[in-house]
Amino acid sequence: MLHFEFYLFIIGLLIFLSALSSKLSDKFGIPVLFIFLGIGMLAGSEGLLGIHFDNAQFAQSAGTLALIFILFGGGLDTKWKVIKPVFKEGIILATIGVVLTAFFVALCIYYLFDFSFLEALLVGAIVSSTDAAAVFAILRARGVALKKGLSPLLELESGSNDPMAIFLTITLLQIITLSGTTSLYEWIFSFFVQFALGTALGIVVGLVVPHILNKIHFSYYGLYPVFIIAWVLLLFSITSMLGGNGFLAVYILGITINTKEFVNKKNMIGFYDGIAWMMQIGVFLTLGLLVFPSQLPEVALHGLAIALWLLLVARPAGVFLSLVFSKFSWREKTFISWVGLRGAVPIILATYPYIEGLENAQLIFNTVFFMVLFSILIQGSTLPFVAKLLKVEAIEEKEEKEAPSSPLFYHTLQQYYIEENSKVVGQSVAELELPPDFLILLIQREDKYIRPTGSTIFEKNDILLIKYDKSSEYKKILKRIF
């Protein structure tokens, strides 16, 4: 029992130190993901705690589970209205951009290592995706705001390019291990099937889940996030078993759910943001434990050369070729190129060659790990400087607003009485899907006053205090909803 308690203590200590280390990021500008990896390495077999860990299969499984919730949390935090104007550019970057980046990286690796071109292309695919969480954590920590269009593009690209990188990695592994028995036709067909299924199932489930949440009326708030967790796991597993891309499905699920109103929406978005951070800490600690720091110096020179090639040639080539017909300026494209931070996904994917028993698996893992360290530290630390240098920072404009003539806004407040035969009796506030500017401020129920939330159920004889600015449409909305 003491043995089990000791390991719980170590896990709790590592998580505590990781969470606390975010303050170092805020104060000194050190990328927080770099700190997570460092803590994992210090706790490993060659570190201070001496925890021996070399189970690549467990690291891959833990990384896959973490990635499911990281992608879902990223999707849930993404607003469709914000990314819609840059949707085309984001998808092109997340697909064609990933393929081009992988190809250009492969050219460098092919000449540096004694690899076949397929093995070089495999490494290129592994490092081809970017990490949205890392980018925006650094920008928020340093107080950098980007010009309109840049932030949503980076958010969409970074969140949606992981499925493409995973697809390329798995496909290339299959080609290598099966001696190239897969034809180009089969590869293209598999791509369209995986992405079509992932997108379709993600949208369908994303439309259904909010409706169920609003109808089910759980007695306990804690069951709502549990219910969504079940749907996330079911969607990923069912999509994968049907031959679709489960990672894309859960990301689309998050985006689609966020387009709808549902019970406790604001609280649950915050809850899953915490889950995503927990998963990031867990996966980076695990991957930090998996690496042996003494093996990194032997790949440092080649790793540095590939990392610089990726940063200065491969990523910019992929971005500029993908966005050749876009509205973005060369300064913005250059910044998008520089923002391509590598995060957890490349290291997770670097465990795949281990599982398949590739001869150069250890070399691939160590090289990828070194490249991720370089990317997080160098690119992450210089993001604010590069944003300023390329003049892509947003200029904040302070608007002067006249104070309202009455602090009570009496002219926008209305009362509404819910009759016994009203169709909203027994429904929750979230089920009504009210316009954003139609606010139910207070509910009088007999001699009690209730401040409504999304889960509040309407009862007969309730008196609602409603604020709605567009008085001309007020009666239409009441007639349609109530």
C-alpha positions in Angstrom: 0.0 0.0 0.0 2.9 2.3 0.8 4.3 1.6 -2.7 1.0 2.8 -4.3 0.8 5.8 -2.1 4.4 6.8 -2.9 3.6 6.8 -6.6 0.5 8.8 -6.0 2.7 11.3 -4.2 5.1 11.5 -7.1 2.3 12.0 -9.6 0.7 14.7 -7.5 4.1 16.4 -7.0 4.9 16.5 -10.7 1.5 17.9 -11.6 1.8 20.5 -8.8 5.2 21.6 -10.0 4.0 21.7 -13.6 1.0 23.9 -12.8 3.1 26.1 -10.6 5.7 26.4 -13.3 3.2 28.4 -15.5 4.1 31.4 -13.3 7.7 31.1 -14.6 6.3 31.3 -18.1 4.3 34.5 -17.2 7.2 36.2 -15.5 10.2 35.2 -17.7 8.5 34.3 -21.0 9.8 30.7 -20.9 7.3 28.5 -22.9 5.3 26.5 -20.4 5.4 23.3 -22.5 9.2 23.4 -22.5 9.0 23.5 -18.7 6.6 20.5 -18.6 9.1 18.5 -20.7 12.0 19.6 -18.5 10.2 18.4 -15.4 9.5 15.1 -17.0 13.2 14.7 -17.9 14.3 15.6 -14.4 12.0 13.0 -13.0 13.2 10.3 -15.4 15.8 7.6 -15.0 18.6 10.0 -15.7 17.2 12.8 -13.6 16.8 13.6 -9.9 14.0 11.3 -9.1 15.4 8.4 -11.2 12.0 7.0 -12.3 12.7 4.4 -14.9 10.3 4.5 -17.8 10.7 3.1 -21.3 7.2 1.8 -22.2 6.6 3.4 -25.6 3.3 1.5 -25.9 2.0 3.1 -22.7 3.3 6.5 -23.8 1.5 6.2 -27.1 -1.8 5.1 -25.5 -1.6 7.9 -22.9 -0.7 10.4 -25.7 -3.6 9.3 -27.8 -6.1 9.7 -25.0 -4.6 13.1 -24.1 -4.8 14.2 -27.7 -8.5 13.3 -28.0 -9.4 15.7 -25.2 -6.8 18.3 -26.3 -8.4 18.4 -29.7 -12.0 18.4 -28.3 -11.1 21.2 -25.9 -9.5 23.2 -28.7 -12.6 22.7 -30.9 -15.0 23.6 -28.0 -13.0 26.8 -27.5 -13.2 27.7 -31.2 -16.0 30.0 -32.4 -17.3 29.2 -35.8 -18.2 32.8 -36.6 -14.6 33.8 -35.9 -12.9 31.1 -38.1 -15.5 31.2 -40.9 -13.9 34.1 -42.8 -10.5 32.2 -42.9 -12.0 28.7 -43.2 -10.7 28.0 -46.7 -7.1 29.2 -45.9 -7.1 27.3 -42.6 -8.1 24.0 -44.2 -5.6 24.4 -47.1 -2.8 25.0 -44.6 -4.0 22.0 -42.5 -3.9 19.6 -45.4 -1.8 20.7 -48.4 0.5 22.8 -46.1 1.1 19.7 -43.9 2.0 17.5 -47.0 4.3 20.2 -48.4 6.0 20.7 -45.1 6.5 16.9 -44.7 8.0 16.7 -48.2 10.5 19.5 -47.8 11.6 18.2 -44.4 12.1 14.7 -46.0 14.5 16.2 -48.6 16.7 17.4 -45.8 16.6 14.2 -43.7 17.2 12.0 -46.8 20.6 13.7 -47.3 21.6 14.0 -43.6 20.7 10.4 -42.5 21.2 7.0 -44.0 17.4 6.7 -44.5 15.4 5.6 -47.4 13.2 8.4 -48.8 10.1 6.7 -47.3 11.7 6.8 -43.9 12.7 10.4 -44.4 9.1 11.2 -45.4 7.9 9.4 -42.3 9.9 11.7 -40.1 8.7 14.7 -42.1 5.1 13.6 -41.5 5.8 13.2 -37.8 7.0 16.8 -37.4 4.6 18.4 -39.8 1.8 19.5 -37.4 1.8 22.6 -35.2 0.6 23.2 -31.6 -2.2 25.8 -31.2 -2.1 25.6 -27.4 1.6 26.4 -27.3 1.2 29.4 -29.6 -1.7 31.0 -27.8 -0.4 30.3 -24.3 2.8 32.2 -25.2 1.0 35.1 -26.9 -1.4 35.5 -24.0 1.4 35.3 -21.4 3.3 38.0 -23.2 0.2 40.1 -23.9 0.5 40.0 -27.7 -2.6 40.6 -29.8 -2.5 39.8 -33.5 -4.1 41.6 -36.5 -7.6 40.5 -37.4 -7.7 37.3 -39.3 -4.3 36.0 -38.1 -5.4 34.6 -34.8 -8.4 32.6 -36.1 -6.3 31.3 -39.0 -3.6 30.0 -36.7 -6.2 28.6 -34.3 -8.0 26.7 -37.1 -4.8 25.5 -38.8 -3.1 24.4 -35.6 -6.2 22.6 -34.3 -7.1 20.9 -37.6 -3.7 19.8 -38.9 -3.0 17.1 -36.3 -5.4 14.6 -38.0 -3.6 15.1 -41.3 -0.2 14.5 -39.7 -1.5 11.4 -37.9 -3.0 10.1 -41.2 0.3 10.6 -43.1 2.4 9.0 -40.3 0.2 5.9 -40.0 -0.1 5.5 -43.8 3.7 5.8 -44.4 4.3 3.3 -41.6 1.9 0.9 -43.2 3.7 1.3 -46.6 7.1 0.8 -45.0 6.2 -2.2 -42.9 4.1 -3.8 -45.7 6.8 -3.3 -48.3 4.8 -0.8 -50.3 1.8 -2.9 -51.1 -0.6 0.1 -50.8 -1.2 1.8 -54.1 -1.6 5.5 -54.6 -5.2 5.0 -55.5 -5.9 3.2 -52.2 -4.0 5.9 -50.3 -6.1 8.7 -51.8 -9.3 6.8 -51.3 -8.4 6.1 -47.6 -7.7 9.8 -47.1 -11.1 10.9 -48.4 -13.0 8.2 -46.5 -11.2 9.0 -43.2 -11.7 12.7 -43.4 -15.3 12.6 -44.8 -16.4 10.2 -42.1 -14.6 12.2 -39.4 -16.2 15.4 -40.5 -19.7 14.0 -41.0 -19.9 12.1 -37.7 -18.4 15.1 -35.8 -21.0 17.5 -37.2 -24.0 15.0 -36.7 -23.0 14.2 -33.1 -22.2 17.9 -32.4 -25.7 18.9 -33.5 -27.4 16.1 -31.4 -25.5 16.4 -28.1 -26.6 19.9 -27.2 -30.2 19.0 -27.9 -29.9 15.9 -25.6 -28.2 18.0 -22.9 -31.1 20.5 -22.9 -33.7 17.8 -22.7 -32.2 15.3 -20.2 -32.4 17.5 -17.1 -29.9 15.8 -14.8 -30.4 16.3 -11.1 -26.7 16.8 -10.5 -24.5 19.3 -12.4 -21.5 17.0 -12.3 -23.2 14.5 -14.6 -23.3 17.0 -17.5 -19.5 17.0 -18.2 -19.4 13.3 -17.6 -22.1 12.9 -20.2 -20.1 14.8 -22.8 -16.9 12.8 -21.9 -18.8 9.7 -22.8 -19.9 11.1 -26.1 -16.3 12.2 -26.9 -15.0 8.7 -26.3 -17.9 7.0 -28.1 -17.4 9.3 -31.2 -13.7 8.7 -31.4 -13.9 5.0 -31.0 -16.9 4.5 -33.4 -15.4 6.8 -36.0 -12.1 4.9 -35.9 -13.8 1.5 -36.0 -15.7 2.6 -39.1 -12.5 3.7 -40.8 -12.8 7.4 -40.2 -10.4 9.9 -38.6 -11.4 9.9 -34.9 -9.2 12.9 -34.1 -10.8 15.0 -36.7 -14.2 13.9 -35.5 -13.7 15.0 -31.9 -12.3 18.4 -33.1 -15.3 19.0 -35.3 -17.5 17.9 -32.5 -16.1 20.6 -30.2 -16.6 23.3 -32.9 -20.1 22.2 -33.7 -21.2 22.0 -30.1 -20.0 25.5 -29.5 -22.3 26.8 -32.2 -25.3 25.8 -30.1 -26.7 26.9 -26.7 -26.9 24.2 -24.0 -27.2 23.8 -20.3 -24.2 25.1 -18.3 -22.3 25.9 -21.5 -20.0 28.5 -20.0 -19.0 26.4 -17.1 -18.4 23.3 -19.2 -16.2 25.2 -21.6 -14.1 26.2 -18.6 -14.1 22.7 -17.3 -12.8 21.2 -20.6 -10.2 23.9 -20.8 -8.9 22.6 -17.5 -9.1 19.0 -18.8 -7.1 19.9 -21.9 -4.4 21.5 -19.7 -4.3 18.4 -17.4 -3.9 16.2 -20.5 -1.1 18.4 -21.8 0.7 18.3 -18.5 0.3 14.5 -18.4 1.5 13.8 -21.9 4.5 16.1 -21.7 5.5 14.6 -18.3 5.1 11.1 -19.8 7.1 11.9 -22.9 9.8 13.7 -20.8 10.1 10.5 -18.7 10.4 8.4 -21.9 13.5 10.3 -23.3 17.0 9.6 -22.1 18.8 13.0 -22.0 22.3 11.3 -22.4 21.2 10.2 -25.9 20.3 13.7 -27.1 23.8 15.0 -27.7 24.5 12.4 -30.4 21.5 13.7 -32.5 22.0 17.4 -31.5 23.9 18.4 -34.7 21.6 16.7 -37.2 18.6 17.6 -35.1 19.6 21.3 -35.1 20.1 21.2 -38.8 16.7 19.7 -39.5 15.0 22.0 -37.0 16.6 25.1 -38.7 15.6 23.7 -42.2 12.1 23.2 -41.0 11.9 26.7 -39.5 13.6 28.6 -42.3 12.8 26.6 -45.4 10.2 23.7 -45.1 7.5 25.5 -43.1 7.8 28.8 -45.0 7.7 26.9 -48.3 4.6 25.0 -47.2 2.9 28.2 -46.0 3.7 30.5 -49.0 2.8 27.8 -51.6 -0.5 27.0 -49.7 -1.5 30.6 -49.4 -0.3 31.8 -52.8 -3.8 33.0 -53.7 -4.8 34.2 -50.3 -5.4 37.8 -49.1 -2.6 37.7 -46.5 0.5 39.9 -47.0 4.0 38.5 -47.1 4.6 39.8 -43.6 1.6 37.8 -42.3 2.7 34.7 -44.2 6.1 35.0 -42.8 4.7 35.3 -39.3 2.4 32.2 -39.9 5.6 30.4 -41.0 7.4 31.3 -37.8 4.5 30.4 -35.6 4.7 26.8 -36.6 5.6 25.5 -33.1 6.0 21.8 -32.6 4.3 20.3 -29.5 3.0 17.1 -28.1 1.8 15.5 -31.3 5.2 15.0 -33.0 6.6 13.3 -29.9 3.5 11.1 -29.6 3.8 10.2 -33.3 7.5 9.5 -32.8 6.6 6.5 -30.6 4.8 4.9 -33.5 8.0 3.6 -35.1 8.8 2.0 -31.8 5.6 0.0 -31.8 6.1 -1.1 -35.4 9.7 -2.2 -34.6 11.5 0.0 -37.1 15.2 -0.3 -37.1 15.8 3.5 -36.7 13.0 4.0 -34.1 15.3 5.3 -31.3 17.1 7.6 -33.7 13.8 9.0 -35.0 12.4 9.5 -31.5 15.5 11.3 -30.1 15.7 13.5 -33.3 12.1 14.5 -33.1 12.3 15.2 -29.4 15.3 17.4 -29.9 13.5 19.3 -32.7 10.4 19.9 -30.5 12.7 21.2 -27.7 14.3 23.6 -30.2 11.0 24.7 -31.6 9.3 25.4 -28.3 12.4 27.2 -26.8 13.6 29.2 -29.8 10.3 29.9 -31.7 8.3 30.2 -28.5 10.7 32.7 -26.9 10.9 34.9 -30.0 7.2 35.1 -31.0 6.5 38.5 -29.5 9.7 39.9 -31.0 8.9 38.5 -34.5 5.3 39.8 -34.3 6.6 43.3 -33.5 9.3 43.1 -36.2 6.8 42.0 -38.9 4.2 44.6 -37.7 1.4 42.0 -37.3 0.3 43.2 -33.8 -3.2 44.5 -33.5 -3.5 48.2 -32.8 -6.0 48.7 -30.0 -8.4 51.5 -30.6 -10.2 53.0 -27.6 -13.7 53.9 -28.4 -15.5 56.6 -26.4 -19.0 55.7 -25.5 -21.7 57.9 -24.2 -23.1 57.0 -20.9 -26.8 55.9 -21.1 -29.3 58.5 -20.0 -30.7 56.1 -17.4 -28.6 53.6 -15.4 -31.6 51.3 -15.1 -32.2 51.0 -18.9 -35.9 51.0 -18.1 -36.8 51.4 -21.8 -35.2 48.0 -22.7 -36.8 46.0 -19.8 -40.0 44.0 -20.2 -42.0 41.6 -18.1 -43.5 38.4 -19.3 -45.9 36.1 -17.5 -45.8 32.4 -18.3 -49.3 31.0 -18.4 -50.3 27.4 -17.4 -50.6 26.2 -21.0 -47.3 27.8 -22.3 -45.1 25.5 -24.3 -42.0 26.5 -22.4 -43.3 25.0 -19.1 -40.9 22.2 -18.2 -38.2 23.4 -20.6 -34.8 24.9 -19.6 -33.5 28.3 -20.6 -30.8 26.7 -22.8 -33.5 24.8 -24.8 -35.0 28.1 -26.1 -31.8 29.0 -28.0 -32.4 32.7 -27.3 -30.6 35.4 -29.3 -27.4 36.7 -27.6 -29.0 40.1 -26.9 -32.3 38.6 -25.5 -31.5 38.3 -21.8 -33.7 36.9 -19.0 -32.4 38.8 -16.0 -34.7 37.5 -13.3 -37.5 35.1 -12.6 -40.1 35.8 -10.0 -41.6 32.5 -8.7 -44.3 33.1 -6.0 -42.4 35.0 -3.3 -38.9 34.0 -4.6 -36.6 35.7 -7.0 -34.4 33.4 -9.1 -31.3 34.4 -11.1 -31.7 32.1 -14.2 -28.9 29.9 -15.7 -29.0 27.6 -18.7 -30.3 24.7 -16.7 -33.2 26.7 -15.0 -36.6 25.0 -15.7 -39.6 27.3 -16.4 -42.7 26.7 -14.4 -46.3 28.0 -14.8 -47.0 31.4 -13.3 -43.3 32.5 -13.6 -42.8 36.2 -14.2 -39.7 36.9 -16.3 -37.8 40.2 -16.3 -36.4 40.4 -19.9 -33.9 42.8 -21.4 -34.0 43.1 -25.2 -32.7 46.2 -27.1 -34.6 45.7 -30.4 -38.1 46.4 -29.2 -39.5 46.1 -32.7 -38.6 42.4 -32.8 -39.4 41.7 -29.1 -43.0 40.5 -29.7 -41.9 38.3 -32.6 -39.4 36.5 -30.4 -41.9 36.1 -27.6 -44.4 34.6 -30.0 -41.9 32.2 -31.6 -40.4 31.0 -28.3 -43.1 31.3 -25.6 
